[in-house]
Amino acid sequence: MRQDERVSGAWIALRIVVAVVYLFMFGPILITAAVSFNASNRSLFPPQGFSLRWWGRALSPDWLDPLLFSLELGAAASVLATLLALPLAFALVRHEFRGRNALIALTLGPLLLPALVTGVGILQLFQYVGLRDYIGLPALVAGHVVICLPFAVRTTAISLQGMPPNLENAAASLGAPPWRTQLHVILPLVKNGIVAGAVFAFIHSFTDVNLSLFLVRPGEIPINVKILGFLEFGFAPTLAAVSVITILIPLLVVVAVQRMTGLGDFLYAERGHG
Amino acid sequence: MVDPALSLAGIEKRYGDTLAVAGLDLDVAEGEFVTLLGPSGCGKTTTLAVVAGFFAPSKGDVRIKGRSVLGLPPFRRDIGVVFQDYALFAHMTAAQNVAFGLMMRRVSKPEIERRVAEALDLVKLSGLGGRRPHELSGGQRQRVALARALVIRPAILLLDEPLSNLDLKLREEMRLEIAELQRRLGITTLFVTHDQGEALVMSDRVAVMNAGRIEQLGRPVDIYERPSSRFVAEFIGRMNLFSARIAAETAGWHVRLADGRVLSLPVPAAMADGAAVHVAVRPEKARLSRHPAPAGWLVFRGTVERILYLGATSEIRLQLENGGRATAEAANGEEIAGFTPGTVVWFTAPPEACRVLPA
């Protein structure tokens, strides 16, 4: 009996903690969403009246263009970071070589540096080496690849580490030349890691503002930088609507990929190779 | 003369300053089951990996059916390997795992289906082909790995401690099953293990390895009954060792024990007068008696120190009067009835139970 009581006590405590966490996570989002339906000109909560006009503005080219730009930028950064991460993760997990630690530091470093500093650094670099004209999309892609790379390398490396060390030997002993081993054995097994890396890279790029701040030029502005700029004029209900859109996009990406590959399994219980 | 199915000549493998394999020669005949037996780090797995082609030897040659395969990568060597961790492909079903080697050989689809079914049947997994590795028990994974290696009908089957991850009961079953399968298929097999029981039960011949070399190569009975060195004697089973020296007498070669007594025992060739040796006696060949033994037997007086009850037998540990220790194993019956710690007994062994080994 006592045991049961204690267990149910613990369960109640856990539920309260979870509820509080959810409240902190979703409260602000829900408030923002509610504000976007205001009939008033001001961002009032609870909203006064109901109107879709702010959503109409949010979906005008003024906002849709930077949104599309962010999507393109995120996709480009994600694909490039993933392509770079694959050989990097292979080298780091499978081989001992001189400079391995330096390479680890280099690929994971951007996690530790404030993106703001990286942004300033890239801006200065582009200016010094005469690439001033490439500030805008090219510089943004370069910068985003740098800050997204650690995520892609980590997830790919984790899925590689989970593999039994003899897999490649086993495939070879069965008559598979190296390229067929990669194609039929290794790639299917690291697929989820690669996809997870790509998703993280995309989201990291899509939600970034610190780095992007320094590398934009007119017409090539990610949505978050645009939002930040607009905030100077106060938090209009338009911004609330735009914010909801920028929250929904990464959420939808995660849900879609989760449906397809079991991203959550990869994140929380990577035991799939036993 | 027919070329051996597998021939290792002067294999050396060096890692930096250490020699993992230090000059190893071994011929395995067609259809033979040969075991590399030794403690971890003796070079047995390295030797297997050299045969498989997972890495090249520093020196020496590997020939399969008379042809050197050193220039061939593993995927052209016509070998089948079963690994300790099975190394099954987690994203494929059991049947797909078994089919993999046939796919790589571009065997036709119907032929693949037929042979996969046959191979799964062979390892008693019919009906489980659709399962993924994580849905199978350890023993079943083992069987999938075995079927996967056998289905390609390799020239040589290499088994790298395939039973170590199974529990005792299953391990003993699989020993027999693998050995029977091997004989039925007549497939030349090189088996690596640290488990002497597996080696004795399964093999046609056993190569006992130590420090990168083969210490002794022979049939299981040779290895157990006539070990050629102290290492082999102590690694396989248990052994009582008594220090002695070779003594050349008029009537041939004898052995002088530390206390001066001289015994007439068969002495291995090429031993000099006065050379230090051990007289070795297996615990189960020794006899404990309350009376001194017949003349010509090895005899030590001692007291029972401990008796370990093992079920069918008991192990009796003695403190000898000369300060040494000895162990005897005897059936639980009249012979040792009434023995308790402190009982004074004679540890005795007939000459044919004694073996003289270089010290």
Boltz contact constraints between the chains, C-beta under 6 A:
constraints:
  - contact:
      token1: [A, 164]
      token2: [B, 85]
      max_distance: 6.0
  - contact:
      token1: [A, 164]
      token2: [B, 87]
      max_distance: 6.0
  - contact:
      token1: [A, 166]
      token2: [B, 83]
      max_distance: 6.0
  - contact:
      token1: [A, 166]
      token2: [B, 87]
      max_distance: 6.0
  - contact:
      token1: [A, 167]
      token2: [B, 87]
      max_distance: 6.0
  - contact:
      token1: [A, 169]
      token2: [B, 54]
      max_distance: 6.0
  - contact:
      token1: [A, 170]
      token2: [B, 87]
      max_distance: 6.0
  - contact:
      token1: [A, 172]
      token2: [B, 74]
      max_distance: 6.0
  - contact:
      token1: [A, 172]
      token2: [B, 75]
      max_distance: 6.0
  - contact:
      token1: [A, 173]
      token2: [B, 52]
      max_distance: 6.0
  - contact:
      token1: [A, 173]
      token2: [B, 74]
      max_distance: 6.0
  - contact:
      token1: [A, 173]
      token2: [B, 79]
      max_distance: 6.0
  - contact:
      token1: [A, 173]
      token2: [B, 81]
      max_distance: 6.0
  - contact:
      token1: [A, 174]
      token2: [B, 100]
      max_distance: 6.0
  - contact:
      token1: [A, 174]
      token2: [B, 101]
      max_distance: 6.0
  - contact:
      token1: [A, 174]
      token2: [B, 104]
      max_distance: 6.0
  - contact:
      token1: [A, 175]
      token2: [B, 75]
      max_distance: 6.0
  - contact:
      token1: [A, 175]
      token2: [B, 101]
      max_distance: 6.0
  - contact:
      token1: [A, 175]
      token2: [B, 104]
      max_distance: 6.0
  - contact:
      token1: [A, 175]
      token2: [B, 105]
      max_distance: 6.0
  - contact:
      token1: [A, 176]
      token2: [B, 75]
      max_distance: 6.0
  - contact:
      token1: [A, 176]
      token2: [B, 104]
      max_distance: 6.0
  - contact:
      token1: [A, 177]
      token2: [B, 75]
      max_distance: 6.0
  - contact:
      token1: [A, 185]
      token2: [B, 89]
      max_distance: 6.0
  - contact:
      token1: [A, 188]
      token2: [B, 91]
      max_distance: 6.0
  - contact:
      token1: [A, 189]
      token2: [B, 91]
      max_distance: 6.0
  - contact:
      token1: [A, 273]
      token2: [B, 90]
      max_distance: 6.0
  - contact:
      token1: [A, 274]
      token2: [B, 134]
      max_distance: 6.0
